[in-house]
Structure formats: C-alpha cells, structure tokens
Amino acid sequence: MPLLHFHVIKGRKPEALRKLLDAAHDAMLEAFKVPARDRYQIVSEHDPAHMVIEDTGLGIPRTDQVVLLQITSRPRSKEQITAFYKLLAERLQEHCGLAPSDLVVSIVQNSDEHWSFGLGRAQFVTGEL
C-alpha cells in the first residue's frame, strides 16, 4: 500500500492532474506489483513561492511544472525502487509531457504495523491483507 503525495505548483487542470495520477499508478503497478485497487494518492497544490526545488548541485534544470513526489511504502527492493523511478519518469513524460528533470521522488519505508485501512485494525498484522 504505497501512499503517494504529489506536490505541484497551482494551475494544472483537473484532467492534467488525473493523467499525472494515472501514469504514476501504472508505474507503481508494474514496479511494485501492487493490486490495481491499492491506490492512495494525494495532490497538494502550492503557490510558486512555496516550492523551492533545486538540483542538489547536479545541474538539473527545473520549470514551473516540477513535481515533488513523496511516497510512504512497505519495504521494497532496490531493484523495484530503481525500476519505479525509471518507469515513473517515462510514463510521466509520455502521458503528461513532464520532463524527467522536473521529477523529484522521495520514498520512506515503514512496516506492516504502521498501516490501518480503517475499522481500527492493522490489516497487515491481523492477516486480513
């Protein structure tokens, strides 16, 4: 159950946001092999002055289309994570026209007991999932 939190600059149309979310979900399905309905996505829109996304000295150009994606997930292998980064960049470029230089991703991993899908239970721990 990855939780994807997209941070973008205000101004994208709802259709463009949906394409962004769909492309990211497709990459997640392929790289992490999650079920199709394992989809938890949030978009936060910010004023341009509220997002400073630089390049860590790598010389990566950014535009006002930059997307910062924060993911919280159960543990994934290095191979799955690097495959996801590649697939995500490809899908976003293909379906949304987002330059790979405008994508920043951070993944935070946690354990099964850190997830509850409702009803006051930890479904990974109880065996429901």
C-alpha atoms as a printed R data frame, in Angstrom:
    type eleno elety resid chain resno       x       y       z
1   ATOM     1    CA   MET     A     1   0.000   0.000   0.000
2   ATOM     2    CA   PRO     A     2   2.095   2.865  -1.149
3   ATOM     3    CA   LEU     A     3   0.765   6.303  -0.244
4   ATOM     4    CA   LEU     A     4   1.704   8.837  -2.932
5   ATOM     5    CA   HIS     A     5   1.689  12.536  -2.074
6   ATOM     6    CA   PHE     A     6   2.253  14.822  -5.051
7   ATOM     7    CA   HIS     A     7   3.366  18.400  -4.532
8   ATOM     8    CA   VAL     A     8   2.808  20.669  -7.519
9   ATOM     9    CA   ILE     A     9   2.579  24.363  -8.283
10  ATOM    10    CA   LYS     A    10  -1.013  25.595  -8.581
11  ATOM    11    CA   GLY     A    11  -2.512  25.886 -12.019
12  ATOM    12    CA   ARG     A    12  -2.793  22.404 -13.502
13  ATOM    13    CA   LYS     A    13  -6.195  21.498 -14.894
14  ATOM    14    CA   PRO     A    14  -8.086  18.585 -13.284
15  ATOM    15    CA   GLU     A    15  -7.577  16.461 -16.426
16  ATOM    16    CA   ALA     A    16  -3.825  17.048 -16.289
17  ATOM    17    CA   LEU     A    17  -3.721  16.086 -12.610
18  ATOM    18    CA   ARG     A    18  -5.674  12.906 -13.333
19  ATOM    19    CA   LYS     A    19  -3.208  11.957 -16.093
20  ATOM    20    CA   LEU     A    20  -0.363  12.509 -13.625
21  ATOM    21    CA   LEU     A    21  -2.015  10.278 -11.026
22  ATOM    22    CA   ASP     A    22  -2.911   7.577 -13.555
23  ATOM    23    CA   ALA     A    23   0.611   7.472 -15.015
24  ATOM    24    CA   ALA     A    24   2.137   7.195 -11.532
25  ATOM    25    CA   HIS     A    25  -0.289   4.433 -10.605
26  ATOM    26    CA   ASP     A    26   0.598   2.495 -13.758
27  ATOM    27    CA   ALA     A    27   4.302   2.726 -12.894
28  ATOM    28    CA   MET     A    28   3.560   1.618  -9.320
29  ATOM    29    CA   LEU     A    29   1.558  -1.396 -10.523
30  ATOM    30    CA   GLU     A    30   4.371  -2.544 -12.769
31  ATOM    31    CA   ALA     A    31   7.340  -1.889 -10.499
32  ATOM    32    CA   PHE     A    32   5.875  -2.784  -7.099
33  ATOM    33    CA   LYS     A    33   3.366  -5.424  -8.248
34  ATOM    34    CA   VAL     A    34   0.595  -3.985  -6.061
35  ATOM    35    CA   PRO     A    35  -3.083  -4.807  -6.681
36  ATOM    36    CA   ALA     A    36  -4.897  -2.431  -9.066
37  ATOM    37    CA   ARG     A    37  -7.182  -1.073  -6.324
38  ATOM    38    CA   ASP     A    38  -4.230  -0.454  -3.995
39  ATOM    39    CA   ARG     A    39  -4.375   3.222  -4.858
40  ATOM    40    CA   TYR     A    40  -3.880   6.021  -2.347
41  ATOM    41    CA   GLN     A    41  -2.893   9.351  -3.875
42  ATOM    42    CA   ILE     A    42  -2.997  12.929  -2.614
43  ATOM    43    CA   VAL     A    43  -2.244  16.130  -4.509
44  ATOM    44    CA   SER     A    44  -1.176  19.301  -2.715
45  ATOM    45    CA   GLU     A    45  -1.052  22.447  -4.811
46  ATOM    46    CA   HIS     A    46   1.243  25.270  -3.756
47  ATOM    47    CA   ASP     A    47   1.880  28.868  -4.692
48  ATOM    48    CA   PRO     A    48   5.126  29.145  -6.696
49  ATOM    49    CA   ALA     A    49   6.872  30.885  -3.779
50  ATOM    50    CA   HIS     A    50   6.020  27.934  -1.527
51  ATOM    51    CA   MET     A    51   8.013  25.367  -3.505
52  ATOM    52    CA   VAL     A    52  11.764  25.660  -3.778
53  ATOM    53    CA   ILE     A    53  13.032  22.574  -5.606
54  ATOM    54    CA   GLU     A    54  16.679  22.906  -6.548
55  ATOM    55    CA   ASP     A    55  19.111  20.423  -8.063
56  ATOM    56    CA   THR     A    56  21.458  19.356  -5.223
57  ATOM    57    CA   GLY     A    57  24.323  20.683  -7.345
58  ATOM    58    CA   LEU     A    58  23.615  18.242 -10.185
59  ATOM    59    CA   GLY     A    59  22.801  20.923 -12.757
60  ATOM    60    CA   ILE     A    60  19.266  19.617 -13.300
61  ATOM    61    CA   PRO     A    61  17.015  22.342 -14.736
62  ATOM    62    CA   ARG     A    62  13.571  22.814 -13.170
63  ATOM    63    CA   THR     A    63  10.466  24.539 -14.500
64  ATOM    64    CA   ASP     A    64   7.125  25.556 -13.017
65  ATOM    65    CA   GLN     A    65   5.898  22.050 -13.928
66  ATOM    66    CA   VAL     A    66   8.102  20.422 -11.274
67  ATOM    67    CA   VAL     A    67   6.563  17.536  -9.323
68  ATOM    68    CA   LEU     A    68   7.832  16.506  -5.904
69  ATOM    69    CA   LEU     A    69   6.502  13.050  -5.064
70  ATOM    70    CA   GLN     A    70   6.691  11.719  -1.516
71  ATOM    71    CA   ILE     A    71   5.938   8.009  -1.156
72  ATOM    72    CA   THR     A    72   5.337   6.077   2.036
73  ATOM    73    CA   SER     A    73   5.539   2.333   1.457
74  ATOM    74    CA   ARG     A    74   6.201  -1.057   2.909
75  ATOM    75    CA   PRO     A    75   9.793  -2.159   2.192
76  ATOM    76    CA   ARG     A    76  10.691  -2.584  -1.490
77  ATOM    77    CA   SER     A    77  13.893  -3.926  -3.009
78  ATOM    78    CA   LYS     A    78  16.487  -1.636  -4.580
79  ATOM    79    CA   GLU     A    79  15.599  -3.201  -7.924
80  ATOM    80    CA   GLN     A    80  11.909  -2.394  -7.503
81  ATOM    81    CA   ILE     A    81  12.660   1.162  -6.440
82  ATOM    82    CA   THR     A    82  15.049   1.908  -9.300
83  ATOM    83    CA   ALA     A    83  12.612   0.310 -11.772
84  ATOM    84    CA   PHE     A    84   9.868   2.530 -10.368
85  ATOM    85    CA   TYR     A    85  11.944   5.708 -10.785
86  ATOM    86    CA   LYS     A    86  12.638   4.820 -14.419
87  ATOM    87    CA   LEU     A    87   9.072   3.785 -15.241
88  ATOM    88    CA   LEU     A    88   7.633   6.824 -13.496
89  ATOM    89    CA   ALA     A    89   9.821   9.253 -15.421
90  ATOM    90    CA   GLU     A    90   8.998   7.501 -18.708
91  ATOM    91    CA   ARG     A    91   5.245   7.366 -18.074
92  ATOM    92    CA   LEU     A    92   5.015  10.970 -16.921
93  ATOM    93    CA   GLN     A    93   6.937  12.153 -19.960
94  ATOM    94    CA   GLU     A    94   4.842  10.032 -22.334
95  ATOM    95    CA   HIS     A    95   1.390  10.722 -20.874
96  ATOM    96    CA   CYS     A    96   1.828  14.151 -19.295
97  ATOM    97    CA   GLY     A    97   4.702  15.754 -21.191
98  ATOM    98    CA   LEU     A    98   6.610  16.122 -17.914
99  ATOM    99    CA   ALA     A    99  10.342  16.438 -18.432
100 ATOM   100    CA   PRO     A   100  12.294  13.895 -16.344
101 ATOM   101    CA   SER     A   101  14.256  16.863 -14.957
102 ATOM   102    CA   ASP     A   102  11.014  18.122 -13.360
103 ATOM   103    CA   LEU     A   103  10.511  14.998 -11.250
104 ATOM   104    CA   VAL     A   104  11.837  14.582  -7.710
105 ATOM   105    CA   VAL     A   105  10.906  11.468  -5.698
106 ATOM   106    CA   SER     A   106  11.488  10.501  -2.085
107 ATOM   107    CA   ILE     A   107  10.465   7.114  -0.694
108 ATOM   108    CA   VAL     A   108  10.063   6.477   3.031
109 ATOM   109    CA   GLN     A   109   9.642   2.839   4.033
110 ATOM   110    CA   ASN     A   110   7.788   1.578   7.073
111 ATOM   111    CA   SER     A   111   6.480  -1.707   8.497
112 ATOM   112    CA   ASP     A   112   3.195  -3.591   8.416
113 ATOM   113    CA   GLU     A   113   2.063  -2.364  11.840
114 ATOM   114    CA   HIS     A   114   2.229   1.221  10.571
115 ATOM   115    CA   TRP     A   115  -0.804   0.783   8.295
116 ATOM   116    CA   SER     A   116  -4.502   0.793   9.101
117 ATOM   117    CA   PHE     A   117  -7.016   0.856   6.251
118 ATOM   118    CA   GLY     A   118  -9.898   1.534   8.596
119 ATOM   119    CA   LEU     A   119 -12.084  -0.073  11.243
120 ATOM   120    CA   GLY     A   120  -9.408   0.476  13.890
121 ATOM   121    CA   ARG     A   121  -7.340  -2.506  12.755
122 ATOM   122    CA   ALA     A   122  -3.855  -3.067  11.348
123 ATOM   123    CA   GLN     A   123  -4.918  -5.319   8.463
124 ATOM   124    CA   PHE     A   124  -1.394  -6.444   7.530
125 ATOM   125    CA   VAL     A   125  -0.849  -7.543  11.140
126 ATOM   126    CA   THR     A   126  -4.264  -9.179  11.606
127 ATOM   127    CA   GLY     A   127  -3.858 -11.179   8.392
128 ATOM   128    CA   GLU     A   128  -6.784  -9.509   6.619
129 ATOM   129    CA   LEU     A   129  -4.271  -8.457   3.959
